Amino acid sequence: MKQVLQNRKTGKASAIEVPVPALQRGRVLVRTATSLISAGTERASVELARKSLMREARERPDLLKTVVEKALTEGLLNTIGNVREKLAASQALGYSASGTVMEVGADVTEFGVGDRVACAGVGFASHAEAISVPKNLCVHLPVGVGFEAGAFGTLGAIALQGLRLAEPTLGEAIVVIGLGLVGQLTVQLLKANGCRVFGVDLDQSRVALARELGAEAGCLSNDNAKSTISSWSRGRGADAVLITAATDSNQPVELAAEVSRLKGRVVIVGMTGLQIPRATFYRRELALKISMSYGPGRYDPEYEERGHDYPFAYVRWTENRNIEAFLDLIAEGRIKSEQLITHRFPIAQAERAYQLIAGDTGEPHLGVLLNYDTSSKLKREIELAKGKVLPRISAKSVRVGLIGAGNYVRAMLLPHFKSAGAEFCSIASASGVSAHDVGRTFGFTRAVSGADEVIGDDDVNLVIIGTRHDLHAELAAQALERGRHVFVEKPLALNDEELNNLLVVAAGSPGRLMVGFNRRFSPLAEAAKEFFAGRRAPLSILYRFNAGRIPKESWIHDEVEGGGRIIGEVCHAIDLMQFWIEAAPVSVFAQAVSGKNGGIVNEDSVFIALGFADGSNGCVAYLAEGDKRLEKERVEIYGEGKTFVLSDFRQGLFYQKGQEKQTTLRSQDKGQAGQVRAVCRTVLEGRDAPIPLNELAATTRATFRIKDSLRTGRKEVMSDE
């Protein structure tokens, strides 16, 4: 299918062939009929990408700070690689579309196949022939509302949310500064609300259009605007001012203050300068609000991505219900979108559309629509090496099929598989965009829509699973049932039931099950094992993570989708301890901090005591409160008069008989390259998996018991369940 993607290096936007997105739980798959280009927001995206890295860094110091911090903690070469990876990735454009439901995912009862819908959301309602949209970002189109009008739904919600914050009442005098798409819709909404409306813009034609659509009066934004508005408001000043302009200038907020009445309201809807003229705001005791896009629910992953609606009685107007209300007004004829449309382009001519909104053609524009041929057949498979002679698939080679193409897979796995000589066959990702980008970068033969196509690809003998955690066990089992070897990024499973089912399948499959517990393959971890070889006494191991906080709303913290950081990250420490001790964990006890800050997750800072079958002890301190400059991982091993200290997988200190020996690597090595080489040997030579199945199970089950211990406050004893 075609989708509009932006090249982040050049800013160029064009229609590219990518696979149809996968249908996911809580979503609907929509065949797009029309999408609306947001000239303000999307023009800004194009302009930013066209700027040099130095100019972009000056304008986004927050991003520059993040890059510097990453370089200090992870090294310059790793950081440069990550920045290049970001620049190479395509940017999906668009966030307001309409179309017809093709398929309905699990947990969706509100929609059925064939329903006409309006869709919203950056990364969801993109300019693409098919889009996968969470149910809370979809709204039924009312009878009589066509797809072109429906494509205005998201921008209408933005305008309506600004209006709700302004709290206009019947007969009030309201000024709208900035008469682009959102401004013109705001004028009509205010008129429908019974307000007197005055429009201000730099373009006389837009002022004239606003008057046609319901504004009582208007003027250009110039030195006379203040006196003109004063006369229009009968010398009283505006009751409220809505700023819907898109500019870096501070002029709109200054004008808003000057034309407002005493105790007036100013609402900023667009992206504008925010140097607040305090004296004017103070003398008039003005209220200032900044509208957050479509309304309540915006930027809340629980609402937008996981489908948890807010109670109607307590949150009357969510972003979904704002879109619904706006479309009802279109159906009633009180909002007119047709007069706002200046251009229509087929999706294949998207590049021309973006040249238009970027100002390259010098042609005036307002509402720019992309239309789609809904009768054409959508491709679920895209040949990525079209026109090239493909190498013959070797029977004696590692032939990779990849499911999920996230940052870690791209940066830490695929380069090592490529260096090991693996051949890349099929790739699938949830959106299709990353499958296209990563597939081209690493030379995959084809990009496909779903996991089934990868698992069913007979060219593939190794399936790599790099999806979100909730799919790991299910997809691994499916691939093993087909006889494929499987390498799944950690964790292996999220609960005992998933783990038990997977172990049964793995035991009966000719394929090998391998998991991304990479730390044991690092050179310094192997050196530590050799240092304690032949020991007769137990070991005591301290493993400290300086993990840092991640947002509470992150998918990793979601019990269904991510399982939390203990299951997803502490597993590394447990596996590495097993490797050194050569015995399974038999008991765990865990205690987390008990803070009163509702914005953090307590179990992100936890002490864990582990007992092992040979009498050894382990203690994991997984801490999120430290400074970023401190090394992320530190391990100390004590036993038989020896001590080993591992510092962030860069330096190892060996202490024996009063002597210190130091080994320092040129760069950090957490074992990813070593593990990939071991995985490839398993596939090529028919060896056993690098980590035995019972050790994979013991590590994974220990993380479950840690969660149990945190819940019960008791020591938990391990058992094969």
C-alpha positions in Angstrom: 0.0 0.0 0.0 1.0 3.6 -0.4 1.9 5.8 2.7 3.2 9.3 2.9 6.6 9.2 4.6 9.1 12.0 5.3 12.8 11.7 4.9 14.2 13.1 8.1 17.5 14.1 6.4 16.0 16.1 3.6 12.5 16.9 4.7 11.1 15.5 1.5 7.6 13.8 1.8 6.5 11.2 -0.8 4.2 8.2 -1.2 6.1 5.0 -0.5 5.0 1.4 -0.9 4.9 -0.3 2.6 3.0 -3.3 3.9 -0.5 -3.0 5.2 -0.3 -2.5 9.0 -1.0 -5.4 11.3 -4.4 -5.6 13.1 -3.8 -5.4 16.8 -5.8 -5.9 20.0 -8.1 -2.9 20.7 -7.8 -1.4 17.2 -9.6 -1.3 13.9 -8.1 -1.6 10.5 -9.5 1.2 8.2 -9.4 1.5 4.5 -8.7 5.2 4.1 -10.9 7.3 1.7 -9.6 10.8 2.5 -7.1 12.4 4.8 -6.5 16.0 5.6 -3.1 17.7 5.6 -2.7 20.0 8.6 -0.9 22.8 6.8 0.4 24.4 10.1 1.7 21.4 12.0 2.9 19.4 9.0 4.5 22.4 7.4 6.5 22.9 10.6 7.6 19.2 10.5 8.8 19.6 6.9 10.6 22.9 7.6 12.4 21.4 10.7 13.6 18.4 8.7 15.0 20.7 6.0 17.2 22.5 8.5 20.8 21.5 9.1 21.6 19.5 12.3 23.3 22.6 13.8 20.2 24.8 13.3 18.0 22.0 14.5 20.1 21.6 17.6 19.9 25.4 18.3 16.1 25.3 18.0 15.8 22.1 20.1 18.2 22.3 23.0 16.2 19.6 24.8 17.2 17.1 22.2 20.8 18.2 22.2 21.0 17.7 25.9 19.6 14.2 25.6 22.3 13.4 23.0 25.1 14.8 25.2 23.9 12.8 28.2 23.7 9.6 26.2 27.3 10.2 24.9 28.6 10.6 28.4 27.0 7.4 29.7 27.1 5.1 26.7 30.0 6.4 24.7 30.4 8.6 21.6 30.4 5.9 19.0 27.2 4.3 20.3 25.5 7.7 20.4 26.6 8.6 16.9 25.1 5.3 15.7 21.8 6.0 17.5 21.6 9.5 16.0 22.2 8.1 12.5 19.6 5.5 13.1 17.1 8.1 14.0 17.9 10.2 11.0 17.6 7.2 8.7 14.1 6.3 10.0 11.1 7.6 8.0 8.5 9.9 9.6 4.9 9.0 9.1 2.8 12.1 8.4 -0.8 12.9 9.0 -3.3 12.6 11.9 -6.8 13.2 10.5 -8.5 10.8 8.2 -11.7 9.0 7.3 -12.6 5.7 5.7 -14.3 2.3 6.1 -13.5 -0.4 8.7 -11.9 -3.4 7.0 -11.1 -5.5 10.1 -11.8 -5.4 13.8 -9.3 -6.4 16.5 -9.9 -8.3 19.7 -11.6 -6.2 22.5 -13.4 -4.0 20.0 -17.2 -4.1 20.2 -17.9 -0.5 19.1 -17.3 -1.0 15.4 -18.0 -3.5 12.7 -16.6 -4.3 9.2 -18.1 -1.8 6.8 -18.6 1.1 9.3 -17.8 4.6 8.0 -15.4 6.3 10.5 -13.4 9.4 11.2 -9.9 8.7 12.7 -7.4 10.7 14.7 -4.0 10.5 16.1 -0.3 11.0 15.2 1.1 7.7 14.2 -2.4 6.2 13.7 -4.5 8.3 11.3 -1.6 8.7 8.9 -1.7 9.5 5.2 -1.9 5.9 4.1 -4.2 3.6 2.2 -4.9 1.6 5.3 -4.4 2.6 8.9 -4.5 0.7 12.2 -6.3 3.0 14.8 -7.1 2.5 18.5 -10.8 2.3 19.1 -10.9 5.5 21.2 -9.5 7.4 18.3 -12.3 6.3 15.9 -15.8 7.9 15.6 -18.7 6.8 13.5 -19.5 9.2 10.7 -23.1 10.5 11.0 -25.5 9.8 8.1 -25.0 12.4 5.4 -21.4 13.3 6.3 -19.1 12.3 3.5 -15.5 11.2 3.8 -14.0 14.6 2.9 -16.0 16.3 5.6 -15.2 13.5 8.0 -11.5 14.0 7.4 -11.8 17.4 9.2 -12.8 15.6 12.4 -9.5 15.8 14.2 -8.9 19.5 13.4 -12.5 20.2 14.4 -11.8 18.6 17.8 -8.7 20.8 18.2 -10.8 23.9 17.6 -13.6 22.7 19.8 -11.3 21.9 22.7 -10.0 25.5 22.5 -13.5 26.7 22.6 -14.4 24.7 25.7 -11.4 26.2 27.5 -12.6 29.7 26.6 -16.0 28.9 28.1 -17.9 31.3 25.8 -21.5 32.3 26.6 -24.3 33.5 24.4 -23.7 37.0 23.1 -20.1 37.3 24.2 -17.6 39.1 21.9 -14.8 36.7 20.9 -11.7 37.5 18.9 -9.9 34.7 16.8 -6.3 35.5 15.9 -5.1 33.3 13.0 -7.6 32.2 10.4 -6.0 29.0 9.0 -8.0 25.8 9.1 -8.4 25.6 12.9 -9.1 29.3 13.0 -11.9 29.1 10.4 -13.4 26.1 12.2 -13.2 28.1 15.5 -15.1 31.0 13.9 -17.9 28.7 12.9 -18.1 26.9 16.2 -18.3 30.3 18.0 -21.0 31.4 15.7 -23.0 28.2 16.3 -22.6 28.9 20.0 -24.3 32.3 19.7 -21.2 34.5 20.0 -20.2 37.6 18.2 -16.9 36.8 16.4 -14.1 39.0 15.1 -11.3 37.4 12.9 -7.7 38.6 12.6 -5.1 37.3 10.1 -2.2 38.5 7.9 -4.1 37.5 4.8 -7.1 39.6 3.7 -8.6 36.7 1.7 -8.8 34.6 4.9 -10.4 37.5 6.8 -13.0 37.6 4.0 -13.6 33.9 4.2 -14.1 34.1 7.9 -16.8 36.7 7.4 -18.5 34.5 4.9 -18.5 31.6 7.4 -20.0 33.6 10.3 -17.5 36.2 11.6 -19.3 39.5 12.3 -16.2 41.5 11.4 -12.4 41.2 10.9 -9.2 42.9 10.0 -5.6 42.4 9.1 -3.1 42.0 11.9 -1.5 45.4 11.8 -1.1 48.6 13.9 -4.8 49.4 13.5 -6.1 46.0 14.7 -6.3 47.1 18.4 -8.4 50.2 17.7 -10.6 48.3 15.2 -11.4 45.6 17.7 -12.0 48.2 20.4 -14.6 49.9 18.2 -16.2 46.5 17.3 -16.4 45.5 21.0 -18.1 48.9 21.8 -15.1 50.0 23.8 -15.3 47.1 26.2 -12.7 44.7 24.9 -13.0 41.1 23.9 -14.5 38.7 26.5 -12.2 36.1 25.2 -9.4 35.7 22.6 -8.5 32.4 20.9 -5.1 32.3 19.3 -5.1 29.8 16.4 -2.0 31.2 14.6 1.1 29.1 13.8 4.1 31.4 14.2 7.2 31.9 16.3 6.3 35.5 16.7 5.1 36.9 20.1 2.8 39.3 18.3 -0.4 37.2 18.7 -0.2 36.9 22.4 0.7 40.6 22.8 -2.3 41.6 20.6 -4.6 39.2 22.6 -3.6 41.0 25.9 -4.2 44.4 24.4 -7.7 43.7 23.0 -9.0 41.8 26.0 -11.4 43.3 28.5 -10.6 43.4 32.3 -10.7 39.8 33.6 -10.9 38.5 30.0 -9.7 35.0 28.9 -7.0 34.1 26.5 -6.7 30.6 25.1 -3.7 29.5 23.0 -4.6 26.8 20.5 -1.9 27.1 17.9 1.9 27.1 18.1 2.9 30.7 18.8 5.4 32.7 20.7 4.9 32.6 24.5 6.8 35.6 25.9 3.9 36.8 28.0 3.6 40.6 28.4 3.2 40.4 32.2 2.3 44.1 32.7 -0.7 43.9 30.4 -1.9 40.5 31.7 -1.5 41.8 35.3 -3.3 45.1 34.8 -6.3 43.4 33.2 -6.1 40.2 35.4 -6.3 38.1 32.4 -6.7 34.3 32.5 -4.4 32.4 30.2 -4.9 28.8 29.1 -3.1 26.6 26.6 -5.3 24.0 24.9 -3.9 20.5 24.8 -4.9 19.4 21.3 -8.0 17.3 20.8 -9.2 17.2 24.4 -9.0 15.0 27.5 -7.3 11.7 26.7 -4.7 13.3 24.5 -1.2 12.0 25.3 -2.6 9.4 27.8 -1.6 6.0 26.5 -4.2 4.3 28.8 -6.9 6.2 26.9 -5.5 6.4 23.4 -3.6 3.2 23.0 -5.1 0.8 25.5 -8.7 1.8 25.0 -9.6 2.8 28.6 -12.3 5.4 28.3 -13.0 8.1 30.9 -16.3 7.8 32.8 -18.9 9.8 30.9 -20.4 11.4 34.0 -17.1 12.7 35.2 -15.3 13.6 31.9 -18.1 14.7 29.6 -15.8 15.8 26.7 -13.0 13.5 25.7 -11.1 13.8 22.4 -13.3 11.1 21.0 -16.5 12.8 22.1 -15.2 16.2 20.8 -14.8 14.7 17.4 -18.2 13.2 17.6 -19.8 16.5 18.6 -18.0 18.3 15.8 -19.2 15.8 13.2 -22.7 16.2 14.5 -22.5 19.9 13.8 -21.4 19.2 10.2 -24.3 16.8 9.8 -26.7 19.6 11.0 -25.2 22.0 8.5 -23.9 24.4 11.1 -20.2 23.8 10.2 -19.2 24.0 6.5 -16.0 22.3 5.5 -16.5 22.4 1.8 -15.6 26.1 1.6 -12.3 25.4 3.4 -11.0 23.0 0.7 -8.6 24.5 -1.8 -6.8 21.5 -3.1 -7.2 17.8 -3.7 -4.5 15.4 -4.6 -4.4 11.6 -5.1 -2.1 9.9 -2.7 0.4 9.2 -5.5 0.9 13.0 -5.8 1.6 13.6 -2.1 5.0 15.1 -2.9 3.2 17.9 -4.8 0.9 18.5 -1.9 3.8 19.0 0.5 5.6 21.2 -1.9 2.4 23.3 -1.9 2.1 23.6 1.9 5.9 24.2 2.3 5.5 27.3 0.1 7.7 26.0 -2.7 5.0 26.8 -5.3 4.0 30.2 -3.9 0.3 29.2 -4.4 -2.2 30.1 -1.7 -3.9 27.2 0.1 -6.0 26.3 3.0 -7.6 22.8 3.2 -5.5 20.3 1.3 -6.9 16.8 1.0 -5.4 13.5 -0.1 -7.8 11.1 -1.7 -7.4 7.3 -2.1 -8.6 4.7 -4.6 -10.5 2.4 -2.3 -11.1 -0.2 -5.0 -7.5 -1.1 -5.6 -6.0 -4.2 -4.0 -3.7 -3.6 -1.1 -0.4 -5.4 -0.9 0.5 -7.3 2.2 4.0 -8.0 0.9 6.5 -5.6 -0.6 9.6 -6.6 -2.5 12.4 -4.5 -1.0 15.1 -5.5 -3.5 13.0 -4.8 -6.6 15.1 -4.5 -9.7 18.1 -6.1 -8.1 19.5 -9.6 -8.6 18.9 -11.4 -5.3 21.5 -13.7 -3.9 20.5 -17.4 -3.9 19.3 -18.5 -0.5 21.9 -21.0 0.8 20.9 -24.2 2.5 23.9 -23.8 4.8 23.1 -20.3 6.0 21.3 -18.5 8.8 18.1 -17.2 7.1 16.4 -14.6 9.3 12.8 -13.7 9.5 12.2 -10.8 11.8 9.0 -9.9 13.7 9.2 -6.4 15.3 11.8 -3.8 14.3 12.2 -1.6 17.4 15.3 0.4 18.4 17.1 -2.4 20.2 16.7 -4.9 17.4 18.0 -2.3 14.9 20.9 -1.1 16.9 22.1 -4.2 18.8 21.0 -7.3 17.0 20.7 -6.9 13.2 24.2 -5.4 12.8 25.7 -8.4 14.6 23.7 -10.9 12.6 24.8 -9.2 9.4 28.5 -9.4 10.6 27.9 -13.1 11.3 26.9 -13.6 7.7 23.2 -14.2 8.2 20.8 -13.7 5.2 17.8 -11.5 5.8 14.5 -12.8 4.3 11.1 -11.5 5.7 10.5 -8.6 8.1 7.2 -7.6 9.7 6.4 -4.8 12.1 3.1 -3.5 13.5 3.0 -0.3 11.4 4.7 -1.5 8.3 6.8 1.7 8.1 9.7 0.4 10.3 9.6 -2.9 8.4 10.1 -0.9 5.2 12.9 1.2 6.6 14.8 -1.5 8.5 14.3 -4.0 5.7 15.9 -1.6 3.2 18.7 -0.7 5.5 19.7 -4.3 6.2 18.9 -5.9 2.9 15.8 -7.9 3.7 14.2 -9.5 0.7 10.6 -8.6 1.5 8.5 -6.7 4.0 5.2 -8.3 5.0 2.2 -7.3 7.0 2.1 -9.8 9.9 3.9 -12.3 12.0 2.1 -15.2 10.2 3.8 -14.4 6.9 7.3 -14.4 8.5 6.7 -17.7 10.4 5.3 -19.3 7.3 8.2 -18.2 5.0 9.9 -21.4 4.0 13.1 -19.5 3.3 13.4 -18.7 7.0 15.2 -21.0 9.4 15.6 -18.5 12.3 12.7 -16.3 13.5 13.8 -13.3 15.6 11.0 -11.9 17.8 11.5 -8.3 18.9 7.9 -7.2 19.5 6.4 -5.8 22.7 6.6 -8.3 25.6 3.0 -9.6 25.5 3.5 -11.3 22.1 6.9 -13.1 22.9 5.6 -16.4 24.2 2.7 -16.7 21.7 4.9 -16.0 18.6 7.7 -18.1 19.8 5.4 -21.1 20.3 3.9 -20.6 16.8 7.4 -20.5 15.2 8.6 -23.5 17.1 5.5 -25.5 16.1 6.5 -24.8 12.5 10.0 -26.3 13.3 11.8 -22.9 13.1 14.6 -22.0 15.4 13.6 -19.0 17.5 15.6 -16.1 19.0 13.2 -14.1 21.2 14.2 -10.9 22.9 13.8 -11.0 26.7 11.5 -11.6 28.5 10.5 -15.1 27.4 7.0 -14.9 28.9 5.0 -12.7 31.3 3.4 -15.4 33.5 3.6 -19.0 34.5 0.9 -20.1 32.1 2.6 -18.6 29.1 5.9 -20.1 30.2 4.6 -23.6 30.8 2.8 -23.7 27.4 5.9 -22.5 25.6 8.2 -25.0 27.4 5.9 -27.9 26.3 6.1 -26.7 22.7 9.9 -26.1 22.8 10.5 -29.6 24.2 8.7 -31.2 21.3 10.1 -29.0 18.5 13.1 -29.7 16.3 13.7 -25.9 16.5 15.9 -24.4 19.3 14.5 -21.8 21.6 17.0 -19.0 22.4 16.5 -15.9 24.5 18.3 -12.5 24.6 20.0 -13.0 27.9 23.2 -11.6 26.5 25.2 -10.7 29.5 26.8 -14.2 30.0 28.3 -13.9 26.5 30.3 -10.7 27.3 34.1 -11.2 27.4 34.3 -9.9 31.0 31.6 -12.2 32.2 33.4 -15.2 30.6 36.6 -14.0 32.2 34.9 -13.9 35.6 33.7 -17.4 35.2 37.2 -18.6 34.4 38.5 -16.7 37.4 36.3 -18.8 39.8 36.7 -22.1 37.9 37.1 -25.1 40.0 35.8 -23.5 43.2 34.4 -25.6 46.0 32.7 -22.9 48.1 29.5 -20.9 47.3 29.7 -17.5 45.7 28.2 -14.2 47.0 27.2 -11.8 44.2 26.1 -8.2 44.4 24.5 -6.9 41.2 23.6 -3.2 41.1 21.6 -1.5 38.3 21.5 2.3 38.1 18.5 2.0 35.9 16.9 5.5 36.0 13.2 6.2 35.9 11.0 5.6 32.9 7.5 7.3 32.7 4.9 5.5 34.7 2.6 5.5 31.7 5.2 3.6 29.6 3.9 0.4 28.0 6.7 -1.5 29.8 4.9 -0.8 33.1 1.6 -2.1 31.7 1.0 -5.5 33.3 -0.6 -6.9 30.2 1.7 -5.5 27.5 5.0 -5.1 29.2 5.0 -6.9 32.6 7.2 -4.4 34.3 11.0 -3.9 34.6 11.6 -6.8 36.9 10.4 -9.3 34.3 11.9 -7.3 31.5 15.4 -6.3 32.9 16.2 -8.0 36.2 16.1 -11.2 34.3 19.6 -10.3 32.9 21.1 -10.3 36.5 19.5 -13.6 37.4 20.7 -15.3 34.2 24.2 -14.0 34.7 24.3 -15.3 38.3 23.1 -18.7 37.1 25.9 -18.7 34.5 28.6 -17.9 37.2 27.2 -20.1 40.0 26.2 -23.0 37.7 23.1 -23.7 39.9 19.5 -22.7 39.7 17.8 -20.1 42.0 15.7 -21.8 44.7 14.3 -18.9 46.6 13.7 -15.1 46.3 12.8 -12.3 48.6 12.2 -8.7 47.4 11.4 -5.4 48.9 10.7 -2.2 47.0 10.8 1.4 48.2 7.6 2.7 49.6 7.2 6.2 48.3 4.1 8.4 48.3 4.8 9.9 44.9 1.9 8.7 42.7 3.9 9.5 39.6 6.5 6.8 40.1 6.5 3.0 40.2 7.8 1.8 43.5 9.1 -1.6 42.2 11.5 0.3 39.9 13.7 0.6 43.1 13.9 -2.8 44.7 16.4 -5.0 46.6 16.2 -8.7 45.8 17.8 -11.6 47.7 18.2 -14.9 45.8 19.3 -18.3 47.1 20.8 -20.8 44.8 20.8 -24.6 44.9 24.5 -24.9 45.7 24.2 -22.5 48.7 25.4 -19.4 46.9 23.6 -16.1 47.5 22.8 -13.2 45.1 21.6 -9.7 45.8 20.2 -7.5 43.0 19.8 -3.8 43.7 17.6 -2.5 40.9 17.5 1.2 41.5 15.9 4.1 39.7 16.9 7.0 41.9 20.6 7.5 40.9 22.4 10.0 38.8 22.8 9.3 35.1 26.6 9.9 35.2 27.1 6.8 37.4 27.8 3.6 35.6 24.6 1.7 34.8 25.6 -1.8 35.9 28.1 -2.9 38.6 28.8 -6.4 39.8 30.9 -7.7 42.7 31.6 -11.5 43.2 33.1 -12.9 46.3 34.3 -16.4 46.9 37.2 -18.5 48.1 39.3 -15.5 49.0 38.8 -13.9 45.5 36.9 -10.9 44.4 35.9 -9.8 40.9 34.4 -6.4 40.2 32.7 -5.7 36.8 32.0 -2.1 35.9 29.4 -1.5 33.1 30.9 -4.3 31.0 33.9 -2.1 30.2 36.2 -2.9 33.0 37.0 -5.9 35.1 39.0 -6.0 38.3 40.4 -9.3 39.6 41.6 -9.5 43.2 43.5 -12.5 44.5 46.3 -12.9 47.1 46.4 -9.2 47.8 47.0 -8.4 44.1 44.8 -6.5 41.7 44.6 -7.2 38.0 42.7 -4.9 35.7 41.2 -5.6 32.3 39.7 -2.7 30.3 37.9 -3.1 27.0 38.1 -0.6 24.2 34.3 -0.2 24.3 31.4 -1.5 26.3 30.5 -5.1 25.4 27.4 -6.6 27.0 27.6 -9.8 25.0 25.2 -9.1 22.1 27.9 -10.0 19.5 29.0 -13.1 21.3 25.4 -14.3 21.7 24.6 -13.8 18.1 27.6 -15.8 17.1 26.4 -18.6 19.4 22.9 -18.5 18.0 24.3 -18.7 14.4 26.4 -21.8 15.4 23.3 -23.4 16.8 21.4 -22.9 13.6 24.2 -23.9 11.2 25.7 -26.8 13.1 22.6 -28.2 14.8 24.0 -27.6 18.3 22.0 -27.4 21.5 20.8 -23.9 22.3 23.5 -21.7 23.9 21.5 -21.5 27.1 19.8 -24.7 28.2 16.0 -24.7 28.3 15.9 -25.4 32.1 18.0 -22.3 32.7 15.8 -20.1 30.6 12.8 -21.4 32.5 14.5 -20.9 35.9 15.5 -17.3 35.2 12.1 -16.4 33.9 10.2 -18.1 36.7 12.4 -16.3 39.3 11.2 -13.0 38.0 7.6 -14.1 38.5 8.4 -15.1 42.1 10.1 -11.7 42.7 6.8 -10.1 41.7 5.0 -12.5 44.1 7.3 -11.6 46.9 6.7 -7.9 46.4 3.0 -8.5 46.6 3.0 -10.9 49.6 6.0 -9.5 51.5 7.3 -13.1 52.0 10.1 -15.2 50.8 9.1 -17.2 47.8 10.4 -20.7 47.1 11.0 -21.8 43.5 9.2 -24.8 42.0 8.7 -26.2 38.5 5.1 -25.2 37.8 
